[in-house]
C-alpha cells in the first residue's frame, strides 16, 4: 500500500512547513527532535567537510561553514528519519500518530519504498551493530567505487576549468559539486550490475531496519 493511499499521512509530514501552524504540541516536539538529530549529524560529519573546504579549497572559515550548512541538510536527509527514530523512538512514534490523526490517515511505512532502497548506503551515520553484513559490504564497495570515480573526475574537470582561466579555488569547488553526485550515482549503478543479489539483500535489510524503527500501526 502506497503512502498516497493513506488519506494524507506521509512519513515526511515533519517537512511540511506549510502546515506548521496546524501542528499539535506533540508534533512540534517531534519536529524539534528531528532538528536536533539533523544538528547532531551535521556536527559529526561537519568537521572533515569543514577541513576539506577550509584547508584544501581555501574558502575561509565563514564560507566553509556556510557551504557545509547548505550541503548538510540534503546529504543527511536520507538517513535522518531512521536516526531520529533510533535516538528518540517514543517521540517519533507519538508525532507520527498525532500527524496521522490530524491528516485523517494512518501510519504506514511501505516495504518497497524507492527512497530507502536507493539511498540508504550514503547515510553519513550508520548505527553500529544495526546494519547487516551485506549492508556493510555493499556500502564499503560502493563508496570505494565512488572514490575511484570521484578523484579522476574531479581532477579532469578542475584542470579543464583552470585551463580556461578560472581560478583554482573556483575550479575545485565547481568540480567537486559536479563530480560528487556523478560518482555516487555511477557507483551505485555499478554495484547493482556487479553484485545484484548482494545489493538486493542489502536493500531489503535497509528497508526492514527503517520499518522496524517506526513500525506500521493501524
N, C-alpha and C positions, 0 to 999 in steps of 0.2 A: 504494500500500500504506500503510495507516494505522499509526500508532505502536502502537495496541492489538494489532496482529497481529505485533509484533516480539518476542513472548515476554518481555515485561517491560522491555526497554530503552526509555527515553524521553529525549528531548533535555533534559528538565528534571530529570534524575536528581540533579543537584547541589543541588536544592531539597528533596530528600527527607531532611530532617534526622533522621527516624525510622530511617534506615538508616545514619547516620553511623558507628555502631560497627562496621559491616561494610565501610566504605570501605577500599580499599587505600592504600598510601603515595602511589601515583601519583594516585589520585582525590583524596586530601586536598590534594595540591599544586595540583591543578587547581581545587578549590574555593577555595583561597587566592587563585588568580589571578582568579576571578570576584569575590571580595570586594574585591580591590584595584581591579578595574575599576569596581565599584559605588562605592567610596570616591572614585575619581577623578572619575566622573560626578557624584557628589553635590557634590563641592567646586567643580567648574567651574560647575554650574548653581545652586549654593547661594548664591553672593554676591548675584545680583539678587533671588533669592527672599527671602533674609535681609533685604536692604534694604527690600523691599516690606513684609514682615511687621513689621520693627522700626520703620521710619520712618513708613510710611503707616498701618499698622494699630496702631502703637504698642504692640506686645505685650511689648516689652522684649527685651533681648539673649538671655537664657536661654530664655524662652518661644519666641522666634522660632527659635532653634536647635533646640529640641525639636520644634516643629511641622514644621520643614523635614525633620529626620531621619525623622520618621514618614511624611512625604509623599514623600521622595526615593526610597525603595525601590520602591513601586509605579509611580511616574512614570518611573523609569529602567529598570524591568524589561523592557518590550517590546524595547528595543534592546540589552539588556545582553549577551546571548549573542553577538550579532553583533559588538559592540565588543570583547568579550573574545577572540573568535576572530581579530579583526584584530590586537590587541595581543600576544596570546600564542598564535599558531596551533598551534605544536607541542605545547604543554602541554594545550590544549583537546582536540586530536586524541587524544593519549595517554590523557587522562582518559576520553574517550568510549569508546575501545577497551577500557580496563580495566573501566569500568562495564558495557559490553555483555557482556564475558566473565563478569563476576560474576553478571549477571542472566540470562544464557542467551539473549541476543538478538543483534542486530547493529545497527550504526549506520546509520540511515536517516532522512533529512530529507525529508518529503513536500513535493512542489512546490505543493500546493494548501492548505497549512496556513492555517486560518482566522485564527489569531492574527497571523501576519505580514501577511496581506492587510488585516486590519482596523486594525492599529495601527502599522505601520512609520513613518507620517508624523509621529507625535508623538515620535519618537526625539529626545531632547534633544541628542545629539551626533552628527549625521550626519557621516560621514567625508568630508572634502572631496575631490572628484575621483572618488569611488566611486559616487555616485548619478548616475542618468541625468538628462538634461534634463527628461524627463517627470516624474520623481520630484520634482525641484526645483520645477517648475511646480505640480504638484498640492499639494505641501507649502505653498508660498507662498500659493496661492489659498485652500486650506482654512484655514490659520491666519488669513488676513485675514478670511475669513467668520466664523471663530470669534471673532475680536476684535470684529467688528461686532455679534455676538450677545451676547458676554460683557458689554461695557460697559453697554449699556442694561438688560440683565437684572440685573446687579449693582446698579445704581443703584435700579431699581424695587424689588427685594427689600429692599435696605438701608433705603431711605426708608420702606417699608411697615412694617418691623420697628421702626424708630425712632419711627414714629407711634404704635406700640403700647406705647411706654415702654421698649423695650430699648435698652441703651447703644449709643453709636455704634461702639465697638470690637467689641462682640459682634455687632452687626448686620452690620458689614462682614465679619467673619470667617465668619459663617454664610452670608451672601450669596455670598461667594467660593466656599465649599465646594459650594453648590448651583449657582451659575452656571457654574463652570468645566467640570465634566463635561457639563452640558447643552449648552453652547456647542460643545464638541468633537464631541459626538455629532451634533448637527444640522448642523454644518459639514460633517462627513463625508457625511451623507446628501444634503445639497445639492450637494456636489461630484460625487457619484456620479450624481445625477439630471441635473446641468447638463452635465458632461463625461464621459459614460460610457466612451467609447473611450480618452480620455486617462488616466482613473483606472485602467482595466483594464491599460493598458500600464505604468503606474507600479507597480501591484500586482505584475504579472508580473516586472518588473525587480527589485523588492524581494525577491521570492521567490528569483529566480536569484542575487542577491547574497548572501542568507542561506545558501543551499545551497552556494555557492561557497566561503564561509568555512570550512565544515567539510563536505566532500563526502561522499556516501554511500559506504560501504565494506562489503564482504561478509566 
